[in-house]
Amino acid sequence: MPTSPLPGEGPVRPVSVSLHEGTIAALKARTGKRGMSAYVESLIQRQLERDRLRELIEDAEAEHGPVDQSAVNAKRAILRGETAGSADAA
């Protein structure tokens, strides 16, 4: 049974989407006419990743209960180098 390609894989195909004129103008200003597809592709891939991450978090919370926000904040502080009592924190 053939499998579907993952986001970012497989042949490129043209599709039609409807966007507001102001959005199109801002997109063209940022990317130029020839860079629009690559820009939109990367945005969609990023959103798909975020959606999947949200689903994984929801699945984990359903199985293990909600996250402990104080533990999340503590881990975030470590990642940012903001550990309490650290002489390097500045």
C-alpha distance (Angstrom), angle and dihedral (degrees) to the residues before:
residue distance angle dihedral
M1 . . .
P2 3.84 . .
T3 3.78 116.9 .
S4 3.77 125.3 -137.9
P5 3.80 116.3 -109.9
L6 3.79 116.7 -103.8
P7 3.82 121.2 -115.8
G8 3.79 108.6 -68.4
E9 3.82 92.8 22.4
G10 3.77 133.7 96.3
P11 3.77 131.5 40.1
V12 3.79 120.2 -36.9
R13 3.80 115.0 -111.0
P14 3.77 129.6 -176.3
V15 3.80 116.6 -115.0
S16 3.76 132.7 -179.9
V17 3.80 121.6 -123.0
S18 3.78 130.7 173.1
L19 3.78 118.1 -129.0
H20 3.79 134.4 171.4
E21 3.80 114.0 -97.8
G22 3.79 91.6 -118.6
T23 3.80 90.7 53.4
I24 3.81 91.0 50.4
A25 3.81 91.4 49.3
A26 3.80 92.1 49.9
L27 3.80 90.9 46.6
K28 3.81 92.7 50.7
A29 3.80 91.0 46.6
R30 3.80 90.5 53.2
T31 3.80 99.9 40.6
G32 3.78 109.1 18.5
K33 3.77 118.3 -124.7
R34 3.81 94.7 -73.5
G35 3.80 96.4 49.5
M36 3.79 97.8 53.5
S37 3.80 97.5 93.4
A38 3.81 94.7 49.8
Y39 3.80 90.8 47.1
V40 3.80 93.8 49.3
E41 3.82 90.8 44.4
S42 3.81 91.2 54.6
L43 3.82 91.9 47.0
I44 3.79 91.9 51.5
Q45 3.80 92.3 46.9
R46 3.81 90.6 50.6
Q47 3.81 91.5 49.4
L48 3.81 91.2 48.6
E49 3.83 88.8 52.1
R50 3.81 90.8 50.4
D51 3.80 91.4 47.7
R52 3.80 91.0 50.9
L53 3.81 91.6 47.1
R54 3.81 90.1 51.2
E55 3.83 89.0 51.1
L56 3.81 91.1 50.3
I57 3.80 91.0 49.9
E58 3.81 91.2 48.7
D59 3.82 90.7 49.4
A60 3.81 91.6 49.2
E61 3.81 92.0 47.7
A62 3.81 90.7 49.0
E63 3.80 89.4 53.2
H64 3.83 100.8 37.3
G65 3.80 104.8 19.8
P66 3.79 128.6 -109.3
V67 3.76 120.0 -36.0
D68 3.79 119.9 -97.3
Q69 3.80 101.8 -112.3
S70 3.81 92.6 -156.0
A71 3.82 89.3 56.3
V72 3.81 90.0 49.2
N73 3.82 90.5 50.2
A74 3.81 91.2 49.0
K75 3.82 92.2 51.0
R76 3.81 90.4 46.1
A77 3.82 90.0 52.7
I78 3.81 90.5 51.5
L79 3.81 91.2 50.7
R80 3.80 90.1 50.2
G81 3.79 93.0 46.6
E82 3.79 91.3 -113.8
T83 3.80 98.4 126.2
A84 3.78 114.1 156.3
G85 3.78 114.5 -99.9
S86 3.80 93.0 14.1
A87 3.78 114.0 145.6
D88 3.81 88.1 -151.6
A89 3.80 95.2 59.0
A90 3.77 109.7 111.3
